[in-house]
Amino acid sequence: MNRLTEINHHRQFTLLIFVGMIFIYLFFMSVGLALQSQKIVVVAFAVAVIPLFIYLVIFRFNLFGLLTVMLIPLSIKTQIGGGAIVSFPGEALVMVMALFYLFFSLNKKGESGFKLWRHPITILILLDLTWSVFTGLIGEMPIVSLKRLLVKSVFVVVFYFFFSDLFRKKENLIRIWIFYGIGLLIPVAWTIYNHSNYDFSKVVSFIMPLPFFNDHTLYASCIAFILPVVFLLGFRPAWFGFPRYTRYIFLFVAFLFIAGIIFSFSRAAWLSIIASGIAGLLIVFLRFRAIHFFVFLFTGLIVISYFSSDIYQNIRTVDDISRKDDVEEHFRSVMNIQTDVSNLERINRWQCALRMFDDRPVTGFGPGTYQFVYAKYQITTELTRISTSHGEKGNAHSEYLMYLSETGLPGLIIFLLLIYVTITKGINIYFTNPDKRIKWLAFSIMLGLISYLIHGFFNSFIDTDKASVLFYAAIAAIVSIDMYQSKNPFFKPST
């Protein structure tokens, strides 16, 4: 009894410190935003949050991980010494987590760790990293590639391996999404409020998520990723230990997130949500498997490739729907590449990626090099008024073409195999698990992942902390359920 009382006092003390420090940080962050001063935000973090996190790293490492997830959507691009730019405090905290997790792992023994390393998804992730290192070392810019790979390795260590350990406790499986959603609430509310001052004009929608998100499509993609889980919590809060009245809170948050996606004017996010919803219906009612989706995918790609020259001959025009505020016309421009300069520029980037692949089909140019190399692969007839002759802006606007141009065909195949195995495992969990709470949670996580993968045809965000945490957390959740549900289920069987 004394031991239980001591634990309760310890938790209360931790909660008191946490609440006090977070309020201090949010106060100074608000002042910093009002004064447009990044220095105030950094100082506020140092004064209010670092002491708390030192305590958590030593005594409550799992809670430290959850709080880091919450702060990732709140992180702001900040310039540090040497001109480097980091997402602060998110990337800094993730780096600290990686170092301490590796240190703790060296002193931990157990069969579960070996089981995770033998899992086919883990093998594919490690194979992806290994091939990326190889292509980086022999690529166009080895130093650039190694820097990119260092960041990616840190993300894999924390967001996949640490989360896989974290998800062995049933509470943490849902907590990751809740903590990320709590952190995301502030950027969404901030964006909607600021956007309302401009009557939700499309013209300014690109900069409304600043300073939290530098790209409105990344902002919308992250919201879309966690939306299915938020809706699940809204409809079934009792499944996860929440009082029934909390359904109204979760549903309010879900509709707030939907408003954020709508007014982001990210057509790729709109399309990805619709497509993932259709995929979900096909899985539930027609019992579709991953192989069916891949057959449709490759068939579509073959058809598009065959008619690509005919398509491109009809896309040059002077009209630019991207500048209009009409949501219906804006949505039509997703499929109407004839009248949208942003789609024309996207095709320009895709063509550059394909030409880079033609030059180096096996090893590519190395991770992180596309933005420095693609300029010389542009041709005059494909340039748009937003193209840059220096080719220093942005990426290939496609996760898949980024892999193809930077790591060659083997790199893309490894990535596609990772996706295929993950979706296959997720669908199998849905069809075979007797616990409806597990199957619907896995299904919701998988829908968010599918929406991101569909969005990946139009944009590439996997190298950012805000998207990477969701991508690898979704994979880790599916792996953890697949590994532990038979002997150590996350939830007791539902009645």
Secondary structure, 3 states (H helix, E strand, C coil): CHHHHHHHHHHHHHHHHHHHHHHHHHHHHHHHHHCCCHHHHHHHHHHHHHHHHHHHHHHCHHHHHHHHHHHCCCCEEEECHHHCEEEECHHHHHHHHHHHHHHHHHCCCCHHHHHHHHCHHHHHHHHHHHHHHHHHHCCCCHHHHHHHHHHHHHHHHHHHHHHHHHCCCHHHHHHHHHHHHHHHHHHHHHHHHHHHCCCCCHHHCCCCCCCCCCCHHHHHHHHHHHHHHHHHHHHCHHHHCCCCCHHHHHHHHHHHHHHHHHCCCCHHHHHHHHHHHHHHHHHHHHCCCHHHHHHHHHHHHHHHHHCHHHHHCCCCCCCCHHHCCCHHHHHHCCCCHHHCHHHHHHHHHHHHHHHHHHHCCCCCCCCCCHHHHHHHHCCHHHCCCCCCCCCCCCCCCCHHHHHHHHHHHHHHHHHHHHHHHHHHHHHHHHHHCCCHHHHHHHHHHHHHHHHHHHHCCCCCCCCCHHHHHHHHHHHHHHHHHHHHCCCCCCCCCCC
